[in-house]
Every structure is written in C-alpha cells, then in structure tokens.
Amino acid sequence: MSDARDPNGVKPGDLGCWRMIGVGGDASCPELRTVVHCRNCPVYTGAGRALFERPSPPEYVDEWTTFLAQAKVRAVPRTLAVLVFRIGDEWLGLDTASVVEIADTRPVHRIPHRAGPVLGGLVNIRGQLLLFVSLHGLLKIDPGQSGGSERFVVVSQGDASWVFRADSVEGVQRFAPSDVARVPVTVAHGAASLSQGLLPFGERRVGYLDSAALFATLRKAVG
C-alpha cells in the first residue's frame, strides 16, 4: 500500500495498517482500488513473513525441546464412527456410512400376503414409503419387553433403504480400528453370524455388524 497516513496519522504497516485503513478498518487506503484486499498487498504479506521469521522466545524453544525429547505414547486416531443401539438384550453397532437417520416410531402398514418374521410392512419416512424390517426376526433375538425408548433407524445401501426398530439408541460412538476384537469361533448364530468383530462399550461388548453381510441377508430375507 502507499506511504500515505490516515487522518489519525497511522502509517501503513504501523500496528497493522490493514486494521486501520484496510479491509479490517475504514477501507480508506487508496491502494485498495488496485489490490482489492489487503492480503494482495506487499505490506500485508511482508508483515506476515516477518512474523514467521522472527526469533522464537527462549522459553518457547526450551519447552518444545523438552517435549520432543520425552517418550510419548501417541493416541490412536479413532477413525471408526459407529451407531450403537440395542436389539432385545443385544448391543450392536453399525457404520454411520450406512445410517441415514434416527426417527421416532410411527405406524407400520402391513403388506397383504407378505407377513413374515423379517418383513414387517411399509413405513412413511419424510413422505417416502420404505420397507420396515425386523432385526429381531432377522437375527433371531427375543424382543423382550419394551422400555419406552424405541427409535426407528433408517439405513441404506446403494438405491435400497430399510427401516428397523431399535429398542434403544446410544448414538454415534468413535472407536480405533485396534478396538475391534474377533468374534469367538464358537459363536456363529444370531448377530454374531453377521458381525465383523466386537467393540468395547463400557462394561458391554457391542457386536460390530458387517454392513455388506447385513444388507445381503436383508435383501434375501425380504425377497
């Protein structure tokens, strides 16, 4: 910007002219007609370069020297986003990439001559009729008694969507890939047959469902 001063005697570059006569101030700097924004001005970029090139305070250098010299256990990134919910007495988890939304329960309209343990009918979600399926029936889990906290979970894969009822939903939890434990080979029924592992959740163990296997089984069950 130019070497002109503003009415208060502030010279460009003093105390950050961009705060006074630039875009952060009253925009009275004549150079704005050319550069449009202070970030395009050599005064602004020069100030930023000087900031990064100035010597670091001794205490700052000492602090980071000590920090980098110490052995550190770095946290494992928690990259698995999983919706945790309960079906009957079993806690399950599903990748959030397959979850569209959580909705309040609403009436389910049965389909004539299509009743079964898995396909329950049709349910209206935001004006769209979706197939309502029972994970209780699919995974052969006893429904038990309702606790009054049921939610509908809308899931999808490709162009297909389904809705199922969860007896309760704990929300989205994040896990590290190393948190996934193997399912015991002696367990091969119910939710375990569609699980890719077990996740720790407090004192519980959550069956981490294999999305591809779950949806393939759903497609086959509803025909």
N, C-alpha and C positions, 0 to 999 in steps of 0.2 A: 504494500500500500504506500501512499505518498507520505512525505515527511511533514504534512500539514498537521496542525494541532486542532483539537476540537475546541468548542467555546470555553471548556473548563481547563484548557491548557494541557490536555493529555496528548502526548506524542505517540504515534503508532508504535507498538512494541512495548510501551511503558505499561506495566500492570496488566498486560494483555489488551491491546487496543481493540481486539475483537469483542471484548466485553463492554467496551465503552462506546466506540463509534462504528463497530462492525455489526454482524448479524445478532450478536448477543447483547448489543446496546441499542443505540438510537438509529443505527444504519446510516449515519451521516457521512461515512468515509466515501470520498469520490471514486476510489478505486473499485468500489462495489459495482459500478456501472460496467466495468470491464471483466472483473473476476467472478461476479455474481455472488459468490460465497467466500467467506474468509478462508475456508480450507484450501482454496485455489490460490491463495496469496503467499508469496515467498516469505513475508514476515511471519505468518502463522506457522508455516512448515518449518521455518528456521527456529522458531521458539520451541516447537516440538522436538526438533533434533537436539537442541541444546539441553532440553530436559533429560533426554535419554543418555546423553553423552557426559553429563555432569558426574563427578566422582561420588561414589556411594559413601554414606556416613560410616565411620569405623565400626560403630556398634552393629550396623546392618550387616556388614561383611562378616564380623565375628559371629553373629547369630547364625547366619547361613552356613558358615564354615563348620560350626559345632553341629548343626542339624544334619548336614550331609555326611559328617564323619560318623554319626551314630548309626548302628544297625537298626533298620526299620522293618517292620512287618507291614507290607502294603495290603490294604483292603482289596479283596477280590471284587471286581465290579459285579453288581447284582443286575445281570442282564436279562433274567427271565421274569417277565411280567405275567402273573398267573391269577386268574379269578378263582378264589377259594369259596366253595359252597358245600352244603350238606344235603345228601340224599338219604333219607332214613337216618340210620346211625353212622353212615359212612361219610367221611370228609374227602372231597375230591377237588381237583384243580384242573383248569383248562386255560391254555394260552389265550391271552386277551386278543390276539390277532383273529381269533375265531369268534369272539364275542361282539355282538352288535350293540346290545343294550340290556339293561335290567329294568323290568317293568312291573307294575303292580298286577296282581292276579285279576282276572276278568273271566267272564263266561266262556266256556268251550262248547262249540257247536259240533255235535256228533255227525259223522258222515254215515248215511244209511248203508248197511251191509259191509261196513269197513271196520267195525269194532274189533279191538284186539288188545293184547297186553302192552303193546308199544304205541300204536297209532291211536290217539285219543279223539281226534277230530280237527276242527279248524278254530283258530282264534284270531280276532281282529287286533292288529298292532298298527297303530297310526294309519288306519284306513286300508291296510293290506291284510288279506286273509293268508295266514301261514299255518302250516301243519303243526299241530300240537302233538308232541311225543312224550312218552313216559320213560325217564331214565330208571325209575323204579322197576318198570317191567323189563326194560332192555337189559339191565344189569342184575335183575332178579334180587332186588333189595326190598325188604319188608318196609312198606310205607310208614309203619308205626303211627303214632298219634301226632296230629298237627300241633305245632307250637305257636301258631298265630303270626309267624314271621315269614311266611312263604313269599316267594317272588318268582316271577316268570323271567327266564333267561332266554334271550334271543341270540341264536348262533347261526353262522352261515359258513358255507364253503362253496366257492365258485358262484354259480347262479342259484344255488339251493339254500333255503333258510328253514330253520325249525325253531320251535319254542318248547321249552320244558319247564316244569315246576321244580324249584329248589326249595327244600324245607327251611333253609336259611342261607343267607349270603354274607360272607365275611368281607367281601370287597377284594380289590386288587392287592396282591402281595408280591414283593420282589425277592427273587432268590438268585443265588450264584449257581452256575452250572454244576459246580462241585457239590452242591447241596443235594443233588438228585442221587438217591440210593437205589440199588437194584431191588426189584421185586423178588421175594423168595421164590425159588423154582418150584417149591411145593404148593404154591398158591397159584391156581390157574383158572379160577372161576370168578363170576361176578365182575366187579370193577377191576380186579387185578388182571383179568384177561385182556383188558383194553388200556392198561396203564403202562407207561414207559418208565416208571420209577416211583419212588416215594419221596415226599418233601417234608422237612421238619416244620411244624407249625405249633409252637409252644410245646405242650406235652402230647400233642397229637401227631399222627402221621397222615399226610394227605396223599391220596392216590393221584398221581400226575398223569392225567389221561392223554393218550396218544390221539391227537386230533384226527389224523388221517384214518386210523383204525376205527375211531368212534363214528365218524361220518359214513365210512364204508358200511359199517354194521347197521347204521340207521337207514341208509338207502335200501339195504337188503331187507330190513325188517318191515319197512312201510311199503315196499314193492312198487 
